[in-house]
Structures are given as C-alpha cells and as structure tokens.
Amino acid sequence: MSRVFVRRWRFVAAVALLTSGCAYNDRFENRFDRFDVAAEQSRDDMILTNIIRASHAEPLSFVQLSNVNASNTSSATMGLPSLLFGPHVFAPTAATAAAGSSSLLGTSQVEGQTIFGANPGGSGYVGNSATVSGVTSFEASPNETKDFYNGLLSEVAPRTLQFFAQQGVAPEVLFYLFTDRVVEERDGKRRELRNDPLDPNFPAFRNYVALAMRYGLSSEPVPGQKSKGGGGHGSGKESKDSKDGAANAPEEYQLCFDRANMTAPFAGNSPMCGSSTVSPDSRTVTFYDRAHRRVAISVLPRSAFAIFQYLGRILAGGEGGRIKLESVAAIDQQQFRDDDLFYIEQGPAGPCFLSVNYEGVNYCVPEDGAANTKRIIGLLTQLIALNTTLADLPITPTVRVVH
C-alpha cells in the first residue's frame, strides 16, 4: 500500500475513534451534572433579574422550571478510502453476443464489487461517516396563580424566619431583610423608623438593629399555646392531625430576648425566651433605656415580594444604598468574610459568580467578597419554593431544543 493510502486510513480511523470516544464518555452522570449546573444558573438568573427589575421599578416575573428531559445518540461508520474489492469480470452484452463478437467493446462490468470510500449512499458503497444528535426539552411554568401571589405578598411568618435562623443565617442579615420598619413608643410618643437606606432617618433604624443584636432579639412559639388544628387557637378543640402530633400543626410565634446571645447588660427586657411570659402583641418587645424610661419596640415584617423591592432599592441607590454590617456573625471569617449586606457590580467586571445583562448593562455578583449576597439569593430561592405548590403549576408549555 502507498504512503498516501496509509495516511488516509489513519486519518479515517482517528476520526471514527474520536467520535466513538465522545459517545462513550457522554455518560448519564456527566449529563446530569451539566443539567444540574444549568438549572441552578437559570434559577439564580431569575432571582437576580427580578432584583434588577425592581431597581428599575419594573414588574417582576417568576418562572418555575418543573421538568427537564434529554436524549443523545452517537454513531460512527469507518471505511477504507477509495478501494475496490471483488473480481474485475466483464460479460458481453446481448447485442455483442448475438453478433458473435469476441471484442470487449460493448461489454458491461459485472456489478459484484464493493467500493470503500467517502461517498456513502451509492450502490455498493460503504463510507466514512459520524453522526451525533441530542434532544433536550424542559417545562417552564409561569407562577401566575392566586395562591402563589397570596404567599408571596403575605408577611413572612416568624416561624419561617426561625427556619433561616436555624440554618445559620446571621440574625443581622435576617433583621435587615425581613423588617420593614420599627415603631418606637416612649413617654407616650410614637416614632416610625423605616428600613430604607435612602431614608434620612435610616441611621436611627440602624441603632435599633445594633440594639437587637446586643440584646439577642429572637423568636419562639407562644408559651402554653395549643395547636390551632381545626378549632383555632385557644378554642380547646384539636384536629386529628394535632392529636397525632402532626409536624405541620400551626403555631403562633412571638418576639423575645435570648439571654444566651445577650452581650449588653440586662435592662428589664421582656419577654425573655424560654419564660412563661406571653406578650400582648407578638411583634412587640420592651426594655428600659439609659434614663430608665420604658421603651416599647414593635418590629413590623415585610413580605417576600417586598424583599425583592428592598434589594432593588439598595441596587438603585448605588454607593448611597450600600448597607455595612457590624455583627461578627454577619461579617464572618475568611474565606467567607463580607461586611456588605447586598452588593452587585455594574459594568465590565469579573470574575463573577453570577452575571446578567439587562437592558444593555452587565450586573455581576463577584465570585469573591460577596458571601452575603450569595446567601440572600439562596434564601430568596427557598422563600419562592415555600410559596409554590403543585397547584401553582397548571400551565406547562414544553420547550424543545434540538442540536
């Protein structure tokens, strides 16, 4: 065989082996990992995009990725380039046979040969070919139901807040996210302080955040309560679920001071966590100031939807909207050290943990130094999931991508 033939054969073999190698390496776990990362990316993009929309005072949109299906096929066929196999036999045609001619002119070639080459499809041809195809389909469901928005627009329950506290989210981060405003009553005077970094009275609100951290402000189930079950709180009636010890029996929570987390001297704080004291208002706590005046503080929560608006306002405020954290738990240690509540860079930036281009502007969550921002994106994901049920997914348009 000539050197040219050898080189061609090696090239064809290499192409076929590479193609078959791709098919072999495309294992189930590899595709699963890729879809897992892609689903995470699309979910986080939705969260960040809605915060950006809120910073522009634009309507929000929530989409649920409910199902992903994929299939993949790979095949390869290898043949030798331009080789003929079989007898080179000629037979006389009918015309030449009748004439009795022995000449090869007018004869036809016997079609018993096999031709290997790069021209598949013809009679007797075996060609070199490689085929790779994949189909991916997913179901995307807009969350546009009454129940979904009822949950999204309702104030976040203290029990939900306690879930996040038990996950290890810093109390200062939770206080900023879930508190809409604080109402102070002192000497018969009432003052309302909004949790808005662009509000002139925001420094006074920050003082109460610091006090809440030093006094260990927390929440607990109301002492002595019974599960509401079917008869409501205090009715004395219990449903079958509550008698069976159902974990989802509703409970009422109240704010309290946790002595284990108090770093400031006791100042008549009430109620204390773990005591039998029931506060007249579950959102109100009391203490004495330095002048020994009784101060009542009501902490009014916000909804999950309002948290998106709040973060959008922080983003829109730029440097003026940035909130610096003060507690050790919130700032954390290396490699998670971060003293910003929420921080997104605009314009060319990188490397980015998450990046979204919206209306021609690039928004980037930095890979390093944005631990609290990443935690908040995860927290918002959980809040949306808590407000989503199967009944909220009636519309499931299927999108198919073929490549």
Secondary structure, 3 states (H helix, E strand, C coil): CCHHHHHHHHHHHHHHHHHHHHHHHCCHHHHHHHHHHHHHHHHHHHHHHHHHHHHCCCCCCCEEEEEEEEEEEEEEECCCCCEEECCCCEEECHHHHHHCCCCCCCEEECCCCEEECCCCCCCCEECCEEEEEEEEEEEEEECCCHHHHHHHHCECCHHHHHHHHHCCCCHHHHHHHHEEEEEEEECCEEEEEECCCCCCCHHHHHHHHHHHHHCCEEEEECCCCCCCCCCCCCCCCCCHHHHCCCCCCCCCEEEEECHHHCCCCCCCCECECCCCCCCCCCCEEEEECCCCCEEEEEEEECEHHHHHHHHHHHHHCHHHHCCECCCHHHHCCCCCCCCECCCCEECCCCCEEEEEEECCEEEEEECCCCHHHHHHHHHHHHHHHHCCCHHHCCCCCEEEEEC
